């Protein structure tokens, strides 16, 4: 159980690091745009991301 959790966490770090490694300026522009979004939009994006992740886990971890 803990091994799977740590592997998943490592994969998250790898995926999160791809964009800043490939395009640091693009990341800066994207973050500046995110700062300007209202809280409600950010919450909807976060909820959508979490639900998508749960769906992927459900579909592929049977």
PQR file with spaces between the fields and no chain letter, atoms N, CA, C, O and H, PARSE charges and radii, in Angstrom:
ATOM       1  N    UNK     1       0.823   -1.198    0.000 -0.4000 1.5000
ATOM       2  CA   UNK     1       0.000    0.000    0.000 -0.0000 2.0000
ATOM       3  C    UNK     1       0.866    1.261    0.000  0.5500 1.7000
ATOM       4  O    UNK     1       0.710    2.128   -0.860 -0.5500 1.4000
ATOM       5  N    UNK     2       1.785    1.358    0.977 -0.4000 1.5000
ATOM       6  CA   UNK     2       2.637    2.549    1.061 -0.0000 2.0000
ATOM       7  C    UNK     2       3.549    2.668   -0.156  0.5500 1.7000
ATOM       8  O    UNK     2       3.857    3.771   -0.607 -0.5500 1.4000
ATOM       9  H    UNK     2       1.912    0.654    1.676  0.4000 1.0000
ATOM      10  N    UNK     3       3.976    1.525   -0.681 -0.4000 1.5000
ATOM      11  CA   UNK     3       4.840    1.547   -1.863 -0.0000 2.0000
ATOM      12  C    UNK     3       4.097    2.156   -3.051  0.5500 1.7000
ATOM      13  O    UNK     3       4.648    2.979   -3.782 -0.5500 1.4000
ATOM      14  H    UNK     3       3.726    0.628   -0.314  0.4000 1.0000
ATOM      15  N    UNK     4       2.847    1.749   -3.235 -0.4000 1.5000
ATOM      16  CA   UNK     4       2.046    2.298   -4.342 -0.0000 2.0000
ATOM      17  C    UNK     4       1.830    3.804   -4.164  0.5500 1.7000
ATOM      18  O    UNK     4       1.896    4.569   -5.126 -0.5500 1.4000
ATOM      19  H    UNK     4       2.399    1.081   -2.641  0.4000 1.0000
ATOM      20  N    UNK     5       1.576    4.208   -2.937 -0.4000 1.5000
ATOM      21  CA   UNK     5       1.368    5.631   -2.670 -0.0000 2.0000
ATOM      22  C    UNK     5       2.629    6.441   -2.981  0.5500 1.7000
ATOM      23  O    UNK     5       2.544    7.515   -3.577 -0.5500 1.4000
ATOM      24  H    UNK     5       1.523    3.587   -2.156  0.4000 1.0000
ATOM      25  N    UNK     6       3.777    5.938   -2.587 -0.4000 1.5000
ATOM      26  CA   UNK     6       5.032    6.648   -2.859 -0.0000 2.0000
ATOM      27  C    UNK     6       5.363    6.668   -4.348  0.5500 1.7000
ATOM      28  O    UNK     6       5.879    7.663   -4.858 -0.5500 1.4000
ATOM      29  H    UNK     6       3.846    5.065   -2.103  0.4000 1.0000
ATOM      30  N    UNK     7       5.067    5.579   -5.042 -0.4000 1.5000
ATOM      31  CA   UNK     7       5.280    5.559   -6.496 -0.0000 2.0000
ATOM      32  C    UNK     7       4.366    6.582   -7.173  0.5500 1.7000
ATOM      33  O    UNK     7       4.797    7.310   -8.067 -0.5500 1.4000
ATOM      34  H    UNK     7       4.648    4.772   -4.628  0.4000 1.0000
ATOM      35  N    UNK     8       3.111    6.633   -6.744 -0.4000 1.5000
ATOM      36  CA   UNK     8       2.176    7.612   -7.305 -0.0000 2.0000
ATOM      37  C    UNK     8       2.648    9.035   -7.019  0.5500 1.7000
ATOM      38  O    UNK     8       2.572    9.897   -7.894 -0.5500 1.4000
ATOM      39  H    UNK     8       2.761    6.042   -6.017  0.4000 1.0000
ATOM      40  N    UNK     9       3.132    9.290   -5.813 -0.4000 1.5000
ATOM      41  CA   UNK     9       3.640   10.611   -5.465 -0.0000 2.0000
ATOM      42  C    UNK     9       4.854   10.972   -6.323  0.5500 1.7000
ATOM      43  O    UNK     9       4.976   12.105   -6.788 -0.5500 1.4000
ATOM      44  H    UNK     9       3.194    8.590   -5.102  0.4000 1.0000
ATOM      45  N    UNK    10       5.742   10.012   -6.528 -0.4000 1.5000
ATOM      46  CA   UNK    10       6.899   10.243   -7.393 -0.0000 2.0000
ATOM      47  C    UNK    10       6.479   10.572   -8.814  0.5500 1.7000
ATOM      48  O    UNK    10       7.072   11.440   -9.456 -0.5500 1.4000
ATOM      49  H    UNK    10       5.643    9.092   -6.150  0.4000 1.0000
ATOM      50  N    UNK    11       5.455    9.879   -9.311 -0.4000 1.5000
ATOM      51  CA   UNK    11       4.955   10.150  -10.652 -0.0000 2.0000
ATOM      52  C    UNK    11       4.358   11.552  -10.739  0.5500 1.7000
ATOM      53  O    UNK    11       4.520   12.235  -11.750 -0.5500 1.4000
ATOM      54  H    UNK    11       4.974    9.174   -8.790  0.4000 1.0000
ATOM      55  N    UNK    12       3.672   11.980   -9.686 -0.4000 1.5000
ATOM      56  CA   UNK    12       3.129   13.347   -9.656 -0.0000 2.0000
ATOM      57  C    UNK    12       4.263   14.358   -9.756  0.5500 1.7000
ATOM      58  O    UNK    12       4.164   15.326  -10.510 -0.5500 1.4000
ATOM      59  H    UNK    12       3.541   11.425   -8.865  0.4000 1.0000
ATOM      60  N    UNK    13       5.345   14.143   -9.001 -0.4000 1.5000
ATOM      61  CA   UNK    13       6.483   15.063   -9.054 -0.0000 2.0000
ATOM      62  C    UNK    13       7.104   15.108  -10.449  0.5500 1.7000
ATOM      63  O    UNK    13       7.468   16.179  -10.935 -0.5500 1.4000
ATOM      64  H    UNK    13       5.426   13.357   -8.388  0.4000 1.0000
ATOM      65  N    UNK    14       7.223   13.952  -11.087 -0.4000 1.5000
ATOM      66  CA   UNK    14       7.786   13.909  -12.443 -0.0000 2.0000
ATOM      67  C    UNK    14       6.896   14.692  -13.404  0.5500 1.7000
ATOM      68  O    UNK    14       7.383   15.519  -14.175 -0.5500 1.4000
ATOM      69  H    UNK    14       6.928   13.082  -10.692  0.4000 1.0000
ATOM      70  N    UNK    15       5.589   14.430  -13.354 -0.4000 1.5000
ATOM      71  CA   UNK    15       4.665   15.112  -14.265 -0.0000 2.0000
ATOM      72  C    UNK    15       4.602   16.610  -13.992  0.5500 1.7000
ATOM      73  O    UNK    15       4.531   17.407  -14.927 -0.5500 1.4000
ATOM      74  H    UNK    15       5.193   13.759  -12.727  0.4000 1.0000
ATOM      75  N    UNK    16       4.628   16.993  -12.735 -0.4000 1.5000
ATOM      76  CA   UNK    16       4.595   18.420  -12.381 -0.0000 2.0000
ATOM      77  C    UNK    16       5.874   19.139  -12.809  0.5500 1.7000
ATOM      78  O    UNK    16       5.851   20.345  -13.055 -0.5500 1.4000
ATOM      79  H    UNK    16       4.686   16.345  -11.975  0.4000 1.0000
ATOM      80  N    UNK    17       6.971   18.422  -12.898 -0.4000 1.5000
ATOM      81  CA   UNK    17       8.241   19.042  -13.247 -0.0000 2.0000
ATOM      82  C    UNK    17       8.481   19.186  -14.738  0.5500 1.7000
ATOM      83  O    UNK    17       9.393   19.902  -15.153 -0.5500 1.4000
ATOM      84  H    UNK    17       6.989   17.442  -12.698  0.4000 1.0000
ATOM      85  N    UNK    18       7.671   18.514  -15.552 -0.4000 1.5000
ATOM      86  CA   UNK    18       7.895   18.551  -16.999 -0.0000 2.0000
ATOM      87  C    UNK    18       7.724   19.963  -17.559  0.5500 1.7000
ATOM      88  O    UNK    18       8.596   20.446  -18.281 -0.5500 1.4000
ATOM      89  H    UNK    18       6.930   17.933  -15.215  0.4000 1.0000
ATOM      90  N    UNK    19       6.620   20.626  -17.239 -0.4000 1.5000
ATOM      91  CA   UNK    19       6.337   21.945  -17.820 -0.0000 2.0000
ATOM      92  C    UNK    19       7.381   22.989  -17.434  0.5500 1.7000
ATOM      93  O    UNK    19       7.875   23.690  -18.318 -0.5500 1.4000
ATOM      94  H    UNK    19       5.912   20.233  -16.652  0.4000 1.0000
ATOM      95  N    UNK    20       7.747   23.129  -16.141 -0.4000 1.5000
ATOM      96  CA   UNK    20       8.783   24.126  -15.831 -0.0000 2.0000
ATOM      97  C    UNK    20      10.146   23.792  -16.438  0.5500 1.7000
ATOM      98  O    UNK    20      10.935   24.693  -16.722 -0.5500 1.4000
ATOM      99  H    UNK    20       7.346   22.560  -15.423  0.4000 1.0000
ATOM     100  N    UNK    21      10.426   22.504  -16.638 -0.4000 1.5000
ATOM     101  CA   UNK    21      11.703   22.127  -17.242 -0.0000 2.0000
ATOM     102  C    UNK    21      11.726   22.485  -18.725  0.5500 1.7000
ATOM     103  O    UNK    21      12.722   23.006  -19.227 -0.5500 1.4000
ATOM     104  H    UNK    21       9.785   21.772  -16.408  0.4000 1.0000
ATOM     105  N    UNK    22      10.626   22.206  -19.422 -0.4000 1.5000
ATOM     106  CA   UNK    22      10.569   22.439  -20.862 -0.0000 2.0000
ATOM     107  C    UNK    22      10.404   23.925  -21.189  0.5500 1.7000
ATOM     108  O    UNK    22      11.049   24.435  -22.104 -0.5500 1.4000
ATOM     109  H    UNK    22       9.817   21.783  -19.014  0.4000 1.0000
ATOM     110  N    UNK    23       9.540   24.619  -20.442 -0.4000 1.5000
ATOM     111  CA   UNK    23       9.233   26.014  -20.774 -0.0000 2.0000
ATOM     112  C    UNK    23       9.050   26.850  -19.504  0.5500 1.7000
ATOM     113  O    UNK    23       7.917   27.115  -19.102 -0.5500 1.4000
ATOM     114  H    UNK    23       9.016   24.205  -19.698  0.4000 1.0000
ATOM     115  N    UNK    24      10.145   27.267  -18.872 -0.4000 1.5000
ATOM     116  CA   UNK    24      10.008   28.060  -17.654 -0.0000 2.0000
ATOM     117  C    UNK    24       9.273   29.389  -17.882  0.5500 1.7000
ATOM     118  O    UNK    24       8.508   29.829  -17.023 -0.5500 1.4000
ATOM     119  H    UNK    24      11.066   27.051  -19.199  0.4000 1.0000
ATOM     120  N    UNK    25       9.501   30.018  -19.019 -0.4000 1.5000
ATOM     121  CA   UNK    25       8.796   31.277  -19.302 -0.0000 2.0000
ATOM     122  C    UNK    25       7.313   31.037  -19.526  0.5500 1.7000
ATOM     123  O    UNK    25       6.482   31.845  -19.110 -0.5500 1.4000
ATOM     124  H    UNK    25      10.122   29.661  -19.717  0.4000 1.0000
ATOM     125  N    UNK    26       6.975   29.940  -20.176 -0.4000 1.5000
ATOM     126  CA   UNK    26       5.567   29.589  -20.361 -0.0000 2.0000
ATOM     127  C    UNK    26       4.884   29.337  -19.029  0.5500 1.7000
ATOM     128  O    UNK    26       3.725   29.709  -18.842 -0.5500 1.4000
ATOM     129  H    UNK    26       7.649   29.284  -20.515  0.4000 1.0000
ATOM     130  N    UNK    27       5.589   28.713  -18.112 -0.4000 1.5000
ATOM     131  CA   UNK    27       5.037   28.481  -16.775 -0.0000 2.0000
ATOM     132  C    UNK    27       4.785   29.807  -16.070  0.5500 1.7000
ATOM     133  O    UNK    27       3.744   29.982  -15.436 -0.5500 1.4000
ATOM     134  H    UNK    27       6.530   28.411  -18.264  0.4000 1.0000
ATOM     135  N    UNK    28       5.714   30.732  -16.171 -0.4000 1.5000
ATOM     136  CA   UNK    28       5.529   32.048  -15.541 -0.0000 2.0000
ATOM     137  C    UNK    28       4.299   32.762  -16.102  0.5500 1.7000
ATOM     138  O    UNK    28       3.507   33.326  -15.347 -0.5500 1.4000
ATOM     139  H    UNK    28       6.560   30.590  -16.686  0.4000 1.0000
ATOM     140  N    UNK    29       4.142   32.737  -17.425 -0.4000 1.5000
ATOM     141  CA   UNK    29       2.972   33.367  -18.049 -0.0000 2.0000
ATOM     142  C    UNK    29       1.676   32.700  -17.587  0.5500 1.7000
ATOM     143  O    UNK    29       0.690   33.376  -17.293 -0.5500 1.4000
ATOM     144  H    UNK    29       4.786   32.279  -18.038  0.4000 1.0000
ATOM     145  N    UNK    30       1.689   31.376  -17.527 -0.4000 1.5000
ATOM     146  CA   UNK    30       0.502   30.638  -17.092 -0.0000 2.0000
ATOM     147  C    UNK    30       0.148   30.962  -15.652  0.5500 1.7000
ATOM     148  O    UNK    30      -1.024   31.158  -15.330 -0.5500 1.4000
ATOM     149  H    UNK    30       2.490   30.827  -17.766  0.4000 1.0000
ATOM     150  N    UNK    31       1.151   31.022  -14.782 -0.4000 1.5000
ATOM     151  CA   UNK    31       0.897   31.324  -13.370 -0.0000 2.0000
ATOM     152  C    UNK    31       0.377   32.750  -13.193  0.5500 1.7000
ATOM     153  O    UNK    31      -0.479   32.999  -12.343 -0.5500 1.4000
ATOM     154  H    UNK    31       2.103   30.863  -15.044  0.4000 1.0000
ATOM     155  N    UNK    32       0.889   33.680  -13.989 -0.4000 1.5000
ATOM     156  CA   UNK    32       0.380   35.051  -13.920 -0.0000 2.0000
ATOM     157  C    UNK    32      -1.096   35.113  -14.340  0.5500 1.7000
ATOM     158  O    UNK    32      -1.868   35.887  -13.773 -0.5500 1.4000
ATOM     159  H    UNK    32       1.583   33.478  -14.679  0.4000 1.0000
ATOM     160  N    UNK    33      -1.483   34.313  -15.316 -0.4000 1.5000
ATOM     161  CA   UNK    33      -2.888   34.262  -15.724 -0.0000 2.0000
ATOM     162  C    UNK    33      -3.747   33.608  -14.648  0.5500 1.7000
ATOM     163  O    UNK    33      -4.878   34.030  -14.412 -0.5500 1.4000
ATOM     164  H    UNK    33      -0.856   33.685  -15.777  0.4000 1.0000
ATOM     165  N    UNK    34      -3.209   32.572  -13.993 -0.4000 1.5000
ATOM     166  CA   UNK    34      -3.959   31.891  -12.921 -0.0000 2.0000
ATOM     167  C    UNK    34      -4.228   32.820  -11.743  0.5500 1.7000
ATOM     168  O    UNK    34      -5.291   32.754  -11.125 -0.5500 1.4000
ATOM     169  H    UNK    34      -2.290   32.228  -14.184  0.4000 1.0000
ATOM     170  N    UNK    35      -3.270   33.681  -11.435 -0.4000 1.5000
ATOM     171  CA   UNK    35      -3.423   34.606  -10.312 -0.0000 2.0000
ATOM     172  C    UNK    35      -4.608   35.542  -10.544  0.5500 1.7000
ATOM     173  O    UNK    35      -5.244   35.990   -9.589 -0.5500 1.4000
ATOM     174  H    UNK    35      -2.407   33.735  -11.937  0.4000 1.0000
ATOM     175  N    UNK    36      -4.900   35.831  -11.788 -0.4000 1.5000
ATOM     176  CA   UNK    36      -5.964   36.779  -12.108 -0.0000 2.0000
ATOM     177  C    UNK    36      -7.354   36.134  -12.128  0.5500 1.7000
ATOM     178  O    UNK    36      -8.356   36.847  -12.197 -0.5500 1.4000
ATOM     179  H    UNK    36      -4.383   35.468  -12.563  0.4000 1.0000
ATOM     180  N    UNK    37      -7.432   34.807  -12.068 -0.4000 1.5000
ATOM     181  CA   UNK    37      -8.734   34.132  -12.090 -0.0000 2.0000
ATOM     182  C    UNK    37      -9.436   34.273  -10.748  0.5500 1.7000
ATOM     183  O    UNK    37      -8.776   34.304   -9.709 -0.5500 1.4000
ATOM     184  H    UNK    37      -6.618   34.228  -12.012  0.4000 1.0000
ATOM     185  N    UNK    38     -10.758   34.357  -10.751 -0.4000 1.5000
ATOM     186  CA   UNK    38     -11.501   34.402   -9.489 -0.0000 2.0000
ATOM     187  C    UNK    38     -11.401   33.067   -8.743  0.5500 1.7000
ATOM     188  O    UNK    38     -11.174   32.017   -9.345 -0.5500 1.4000
ATOM     189  H    UNK    38     -11.294   34.331  -11.595  0.4000 1.0000
ATOM     190  N    UNK    39     -11.575   33.135   -7.424 -0.4000 1.5000
ATOM     191  CA   UNK    39     -11.484   31.937   -6.594 -0.0000 2.0000
ATOM     192  C    UNK    39     -12.453   30.852   -7.052  0.5500 1.7000
ATOM     193  O    UNK    39     -12.118   29.668   -7.041 -0.5500 1.4000
ATOM     194  H    UNK    39     -11.760   33.988   -6.935  0.4000 1.0000
ATOM     195  N    UNK    40     -13.643   31.257   -7.449 -0.4000 1.5000
ATOM     196  CA   UNK    40     -14.654   30.281   -7.866 -0.0000 2.0000
ATOM     197  C    UNK    40     -14.160   29.452   -9.054  0.5500 1.7000
ATOM     198  O    UNK    40     -14.363   28.238   -9.089 -0.5500 1.4000
ATOM     199  H    UNK    40     -13.915   32.219   -7.458  0.4000 1.0000
ATOM     200  N    UNK    41     -13.524   30.092  -10.011 -0.4000 1.5000
ATOM     201  CA   UNK    41     -13.011   29.389  -11.190 -0.0000 2.0000
ATOM     202  C    UNK    41     -11.893   28.436  -10.780  0.5500 1.7000
ATOM     203  O    UNK    41     -11.835   27.304  -11.261 -0.5500 1.4000
ATOM     204  H    UNK    41     -13.359   31.078   -9.983  0.4000 1.0000
ATOM     205  N    UNK    42     -11.005   28.886   -9.894 -0.4000 1.5000
ATOM     206  CA   UNK    42      -9.922   28.014   -9.429 -0.0000 2.0000
ATOM     207  C    UNK    42     -10.473   26.796   -8.682  0.5500 1.7000
ATOM     208  O    UNK    42      -9.955   25.688   -8.822 -0.5500 1.4000
ATOM     209  H    UNK    42     -11.051   29.805   -9.504  0.4000 1.0000
ATOM     210  N    UNK    43     -11.520   27.010   -7.893 -0.4000 1.5000
ATOM     211  CA   UNK    43     -12.134   25.883   -7.178 -0.0000 2.0000
ATOM     212  C    UNK    43     -12.759   24.891   -8.159  0.5500 1.7000
ATOM     213  O    UNK    43     -12.653   23.680   -7.966 -0.5500 1.4000
ATOM     214  H    UNK    43     -11.940   27.910   -7.779  0.4000 1.0000
ATOM     215  N    UNK    44     -13.400   25.390   -9.193 -0.4000 1.5000
ATOM     216  CA   UNK    44     -13.998   24.511  -10.197 -0.0000 2.0000
ATOM     217  C    UNK    44     -12.915   23.721  -10.927  0.5500 1.7000
ATOM     218  O    UNK    44     -13.080   22.528  -11.181 -0.5500 1.4000
ATOM     219  H    UNK    44     -13.486   26.374   -9.349  0.4000 1.0000
ATOM     220  N    UNK    45     -11.821   24.375  -11.259 -0.4000 1.5000
ATOM     221  CA   UNK    45     -10.699   23.690  -11.914 -0.0000 2.0000
ATOM     222  C    UNK    45     -10.141   22.610  -10.989  0.5500 1.7000
ATOM     223  O    UNK    45      -9.883   21.489  -11.427 -0.5500 1.4000
ATOM     224  H    UNK    45     -11.687   25.344  -11.053  0.4000 1.0000
ATOM     225  N    UNK    46      -9.955   22.945   -9.712 -0.4000 1.5000
ATOM     226  CA   UNK    46      -9.435   21.972   -8.751 -0.0000 2.0000
ATOM     227  C    UNK    46     -10.371   20.797   -8.570  0.5500 1.7000
ATOM     228  O    UNK    46      -9.925   19.650   -8.542 -0.5500 1.4000
ATOM     229  H    UNK    46     -10.164   23.856   -9.356  0.4000 1.0000
ATOM     230  N    UNK    47     -11.669   21.063   -8.445 -0.4000 1.5000
ATOM     231  CA   UNK    47     -12.651   19.993   -8.294 -0.0000 2.0000
ATOM     232  C    UNK    47     -12.677   19.102   -9.531  0.5500 1.7000
ATOM     233  O    UNK    47     -12.744   17.878   -9.419 -0.5500 1.4000
ATOM     234  H    UNK    47     -12.031   21.995   -8.468  0.4000 1.0000
ATOM     235  N    UNK    48     -12.625   19.711  -10.701 -0.4000 1.5000
ATOM     236  CA   UNK    48     -12.619   18.935  -11.945 -0.0000 2.0000
ATOM     237  C    UNK    48     -11.386   18.044  -12.023  0.5500 1.7000
ATOM     238  O    UNK    48     -11.464   16.893  -12.453 -0.5500 1.4000
ATOM     239  H    UNK    48     -12.571   20.706  -10.792  0.4000 1.0000
ATOM     240  N    UNK    49     -10.267   18.580  -11.609 -0.4000 1.5000
ATOM     241  CA   UNK    49      -9.024   17.806  -11.614 -0.0000 2.0000
ATOM     242  C    UNK    49      -9.110   16.621  -10.651  0.5500 1.7000
ATOM     243  O    UNK    49      -8.710   15.508  -10.993 -0.5500 1.4000
ATOM     244  H    UNK    49     -10.204   19.515  -11.260  0.4000 1.0000
ATOM     245  N    UNK    50      -9.633   16.866   -9.449 -0.4000 1.5000
ATOM     246  CA   UNK    50      -9.758   15.778   -8.474 -0.0000 2.0000
ATOM     247  C    UNK    50     -10.724   14.702   -8.953  0.5500 1.7000
ATOM     248  O    UNK    50     -10.441   13.511   -8.824 -0.5500 1.4000
ATOM     249  H    UNK    50      -9.957   17.770   -9.172  0.4000 1.0000
ATOM     250  N    UNK    51     -11.861   15.114   -9.506 -0.4000 1.5000
ATOM     251  CA   UNK    51     -12.834   14.141   -9.992 -0.0000 2.0000
ATOM     252  C    UNK    51     -12.291   13.344  -11.178  0.5500 1.7000
ATOM     253  O    UNK    51     -12.545   12.145  -11.291 -0.5500 1.4000
ATOM     254  H    UNK    51     -12.090   16.082   -9.611  0.4000 1.0000
ATOM     255  N    UNK    52     -11.552   14.004  -12.050 -0.4000 1.5000
ATOM     256  CA   UNK    52     -10.929   13.303  -13.176 -0.0000 2.0000
ATOM     257  C    UNK    52      -9.923   12.271  -12.672  0.5500 1.7000
ATOM     258  O    UNK    52      -9.869   11.147  -13.172 -0.5500 1.4000
ATOM     259  H    UNK    52     -11.345   14.978  -11.957  0.4000 1.0000
ATOM     260  N    UNK    53      -9.137   12.659  -11.689 -0.4000 1.5000
ATOM     261  CA   UNK    53      -8.171   11.731  -11.109 -0.0000 2.0000
ATOM     262  C    UNK    53      -8.843   10.537  -10.460  0.5500 1.7000
ATOM     263  O    UNK    53      -8.396    9.402  -10.630 -0.5500 1.4000
ATOM     264  H    UNK    53      -9.181   13.572  -11.283  0.4000 1.0000
ATOM     265  N    UNK    54      -9.914   10.782   -9.718 -0.4000 1.5000
ATOM     266  CA   UNK    54     -10.646    9.681   -9.098 -0.0000 2.0000
ATOM     267  C    UNK    54     -11.249    8.757  -10.150  0.5500 1.7000
ATOM     268  O    UNK    54     -11.244    7.538   -9.979 -0.5500 1.4000
ATOM     269  H    UNK    54     -10.277   11.704   -9.580  0.4000 1.0000
ATOM     270  N    UNK    55     -11.765    9.321  -11.230 -0.4000 1.5000
ATOM     271  CA   UNK    55     -12.321    8.503  -12.303 -0.0000 2.0000
ATOM     272  C    UNK    55     -11.246    7.628  -12.940  0.5500 1.7000
ATOM     273  O    UNK    55     -11.475    6.446  -13.195 -0.5500 1.4000
ATOM     274  H    UNK    55     -11.769   10.312  -11.369  0.4000 1.0000
ATOM     275  N    UNK    56     -10.087    8.201  -13.193 -0.4000 1.5000
ATOM     276  CA   UNK    56      -8.979    7.430  -13.776 -0.0000 2.0000
ATOM     277  C    UNK    56      -8.569    6.304  -12.836  0.5500 1.7000
ATOM     278  O    UNK    56      -8.366    5.172  -13.274 -0.5500 1.4000
ATOM     279  H    UNK    56      -9.901    9.162  -12.985  0.4000 1.0000
ATOM     280  N    UNK    57      -8.446    6.609  -11.551 -0.4000 1.5000
ATOM     281  CA   UNK    57      -8.079    5.583  -10.577 -0.0000 2.0000
ATOM     282  C    UNK    57      -9.133    4.479  -10.554  0.5500 1.7000
ATOM     283  O    UNK    57      -8.795    3.295  -10.546 -0.5500 1.4000
ATOM     284  H    UNK    57      -8.611    7.529  -11.195  0.4000 1.0000
ATOM     285  N    UNK    58     -10.401    4.861  -10.542 -0.4000 1.5000
ATOM     286  CA   UNK    58     -11.488    3.877  -10.507 -0.0000 2.0000
ATOM     287  C    UNK    58     -11.461    2.982  -11.744  0.5500 1.7000
ATOM     288  O    UNK    58     -11.588    1.762  -11.636 -0.5500 1.4000
ATOM     289  H    UNK    58     -10.675    5.823  -10.548  0.4000 1.0000
ATOM     290  N    UNK    59     -11.295    3.591  -12.918 -0.4000 1.5000
ATOM     291  CA   UNK    59     -11.347    2.818  -14.162 -0.0000 2.0000
ATOM     292  C    UNK    59     -10.165    1.871  -14.342  0.5500 1.7000
ATOM     293  O    UNK    59     -10.323    0.780  -14.891 -0.5500 1.4000
ATOM     294  H    UNK    59     -11.193    4.582  -13.005  0.4000 1.0000
ATOM     295  N    UNK    60      -8.992    2.277  -13.888 -0.4000 1.5000
ATOM     296  CA   UNK    60      -7.806    1.494  -14.174 -0.0000 2.0000
ATOM     297  C    UNK    60      -7.240    0.717  -12.995  0.5500 1.7000
ATOM     298  O    UNK    60      -6.230    0.027  -13.136 -0.5500 1.4000
ATOM     299  H    UNK    60      -8.863    3.163  -13.442  0.4000 1.0000
ATOM     300  N    UNK    61      -7.876    0.819  -11.839 -0.4000 1.5000
ATOM     301  CA   UNK    61      -7.349    0.107  -10.669 -0.0000 2.0000
ATOM     302  C    UNK    61      -8.388   -0.854  -10.110  0.5500 1.7000
ATOM     303  O    UNK    61      -8.641   -0.881   -8.905 -0.5500 1.4000
ATOM     304  H    UNK    61      -8.697    1.379  -11.724  0.4000 1.0000
ATOM     305  N    UNK    62      -8.971   -1.627  -10.978 -0.4000 1.5000
ATOM     306  CA   UNK    62      -9.953   -2.626  -10.540 -0.0000 2.0000
ATOM     307  C    UNK    62      -9.268   -3.929  -10.259  0.5500 1.7000
ATOM     308  O    UNK    62      -9.921   -4.900   -9.878 -0.5500 1.4000
ATOM     309  H    UNK    62      -8.765   -1.606  -11.956  0.4000 1.0000
